[in-house]
Amino acid sequence: MSKNKVVFTLVVVVALLSGIAQAKLISFDSDATCSTWSPNGAVISQAISMGGPVEVKMNAEAGSTFTITNTATNETTFTWTGYVLELDPAENATFVGGSAGSTKFNTVQYPDAWTVEFEAPEVVEIGQVVTLQFDIEIPDGAPYKISLTQYPIPEPATVALLGLGCALLVCRRRRS
């Protein structure tokens, strides 16, 4: 192999690897009241104290892959048996399949490219913390703004009690 071919090959490899490694965050915002975040290259760490759905918006350079570590504290009045993360499919960003993990939930499912569902074997009791890690890929093209909605899944007994309460209210209202 000639010297020029070796130099050309090295330049192409370095250019490809640097393109893969560059993930540029332009802006990041969350509606969580106690949200803190710290971008570190292509890694975003976020701490959330939450009692309901939280929306995260980030504007990123196209062709980027981000690893996001999300730590959520259960400040609700029910035990969590799972956790769901959803991306807005209209914005074209997708989860990287097989990249997700959690400190409490070992079962990870990808129903589609925009949804990750965490569940089993453990639960997150009131006051406990769960850490979720996952990768998001921003496709090539112009900068994208992605929306990540996240919410916990309550234990089935809590959902049953809420449903029973609603049914009783409906019956009472019909009698009045």
DABELDA-V87749 format. One record per residue. N is the residue number from 1. RES is the residue in one small letter. BURIAL is b if it has 16 or more other C-alpha atoms within 10 Angstrom, else e. Layout:
BEGIN
N;RES;BURIAL / N;RES;BURIAL
END
This chain:
BEGIN
1;m;e / 2;s;e / 3;k;e / 4;n;e / 5;k;e / 6;v;e / 7;v;e / 8;f;e / 9;t;e / 10;l;e / 11;v;e / 12;v;e / 13;v;e / 14;v;e / 15;a;e / 16;l;e / 17;l;e / 18;s;e / 19;g;e / 20;i;e / 21;a;e / 22;q;e / 23;a;b / 24;k;b / 25;l;b / 26;i;e / 27;s;e / 28;f;b / 29;d;e / 30;s;b / 31;d;e / 32;a;b / 33;t;e / 34;c;e / 35;s;b / 36;t;e / 37;w;e / 38;s;e / 39;p;b / 40;n;e / 41;g;e / 42;a;b / 43;v;b / 44;i;b / 45;s;e / 46;q;b / 47;a;b / 48;i;b / 49;s;b / 50;m;b / 51;g;b / 52;g;e / 53;p;e / 54;v;b / 55;e;b / 56;v;b / 57;k;b / 58;m;b / 59;n;b / 60;a;b / 61;e;b / 62;a;b / 63;g;b / 64;s;b / 65;t;b / 66;f;b / 67;t;b / 68;i;b / 69;t;b / 70;n;b / 71;t;b / 72;a;b / 73;t;b / 74;n;b / 75;e;b / 76;t;b / 77;t;e / 78;f;b / 79;t;b / 80;w;b / 81;t;b / 82;g;b / 83;y;b / 84;v;b / 85;l;b / 86;e;b / 87;l;b / 88;d;e / 89;p;e / 90;a;e / 91;e;e / 92;n;b / 93;a;b / 94;t;b / 95;f;b / 96;v;b / 97;g;e / 98;g;e / 99;s;e / 100;a;b / 101;g;b / 102;s;b / 103;t;e / 104;k;b / 105;f;b / 106;n;e / 107;t;e / 108;v;b / 109;q;e / 110;y;b / 111;p;e / 112;d;e / 113;a;b / 114;w;b / 115;t;b / 116;v;b / 117;e;b / 118;f;b / 119;e;b / 120;a;e / 121;p;e / 122;e;e / 123;v;b / 124;v;b / 125;e;b / 126;i;e / 127;g;e / 128;q;e / 129;v;b / 130;v;b / 131;t;b / 132;l;b / 133;q;b / 134;f;b / 135;d;b / 136;i;b / 137;e;b / 138;i;b / 139;p;b / 140;d;e / 141;g;e / 142;a;e / 143;p;b / 144;y;b / 145;k;b / 146;i;b / 147;s;b / 148;l;b / 149;t;b / 150;q;b / 151;y;b / 152;p;b / 153;i;b / 154;p;b / 155;e;b / 156;p;e / 157;a;e / 158;t;e / 159;v;e / 160;a;e / 161;l;e / 162;l;e / 163;g;e / 164;l;e / 165;g;e / 166;c;e / 167;a;e / 168;l;e / 169;l;e / 170;v;e / 171;c;e / 172;r;e / 173;r;e / 174;r;e / 175;r;e / 176;s;e
END
